[in-house]
Amino acid sequence: MSIDKWPSEGEKIFNLSACDRWQLYHWLQSLDIEGKCLFHQPLQVRIDASAQLLQLWTVLRQLEASRGCLIAWLETSWQA
């Protein structure tokens, strides 16, 4: 399905700064997750699988969480 034909139902909008929005957009492109980021518009992301949702959550967490929170999360992950 083309990104231009996305259904509006269930659309997710992320209120991020312009810098964070472009950084997230490029990270998602490198993960082969389809998205659209237009000038002065919210980032739109298409998620087709649960693995993509997990990847999106991980990238958003890296943008929004404090350094200390990320360190604690990483240390907990290493112990598992």
C-alpha positions as CSV (number, residue, x, y, z in Angstrom):
1,M,0.0,0.0,0.0
2,S,1.3,3.4,-0.9
3,I,2.1,5.9,1.9
4,D,-0.3,8.4,0.1
5,K,-3.2,6.0,0.6
6,W,-2.9,5.4,4.3
7,P,-6.2,5.2,6.2
8,S,-6.8,8.1,8.5
9,E,-8.2,5.7,11.2
10,G,-5.7,4.9,13.9
11,E,-3.2,7.5,12.6
12,K,-0.5,8.3,15.1
13,I,0.9,11.8,15.4
14,F,4.2,12.4,17.3
15,N,4.7,15.9,18.7
16,L,8.4,16.2,18.4
17,S,10.8,19.1,17.7
18,A,11.7,19.5,14.0
19,C,15.3,18.2,14.8
20,D,14.0,15.1,16.6
21,R,11.3,14.5,13.9
22,W,13.9,14.4,11.1
23,Q,16.3,12.3,13.2
24,L,13.5,9.8,13.9
25,Y,12.4,9.8,10.3
26,H,16.0,9.0,9.1
27,W,16.4,6.3,11.8
28,L,13.1,4.7,10.7
29,Q,14.2,4.8,7.0
30,S,17.4,2.9,8.0
31,L,15.1,0.3,9.6
32,D,13.0,0.0,6.4
33,I,10.0,1.5,8.2
34,E,7.9,3.6,5.9
35,G,7.2,7.1,6.9
36,K,6.4,10.6,5.7
37,C,7.9,13.8,7.1
38,L,6.9,17.0,5.4
39,F,8.1,20.5,6.2
40,H,6.2,21.9,9.3
41,Q,4.0,18.8,9.4
42,P,3.8,15.9,12.0
43,L,5.7,12.7,11.2
44,Q,3.5,9.9,9.9
45,V,4.7,6.3,10.3
46,R,3.3,3.1,8.8
47,I,3.6,0.1,11.0
48,D,2.9,-3.3,9.4
49,A,4.3,-5.7,12.0
50,S,4.8,-6.0,15.7
51,A,8.6,-6.0,15.2
52,Q,8.3,-2.6,13.5
53,L,6.2,-1.3,16.4
54,L,9.0,-2.4,18.9
55,Q,11.6,-0.7,16.7
56,L,9.6,2.5,16.7
57,W,9.1,2.4,20.5
58,T,12.8,1.8,21.0
59,V,13.8,4.8,18.8
60,L,11.2,7.0,20.4
61,R,12.5,6.0,23.8
62,Q,16.1,7.0,22.8
63,L,14.8,10.4,21.8
64,E,12.7,11.1,24.8
65,A,14.3,9.4,27.8
66,S,17.0,10.9,29.9
67,R,20.6,9.6,29.7
68,G,20.3,8.1,33.2
69,C,17.1,6.3,32.3
70,L,18.6,4.8,29.2
71,I,21.7,3.7,31.1
72,A,19.5,1.9,33.7
73,W,17.4,0.3,31.0
74,L,20.6,-0.9,29.2
75,E,22.1,-2.3,32.4
76,T,18.8,-4.2,33.2
77,S,18.8,-5.6,29.6
78,W,22.4,-6.9,30.0
79,Q,21.5,-8.7,33.3
80,A,18.6,-10.5,31.6
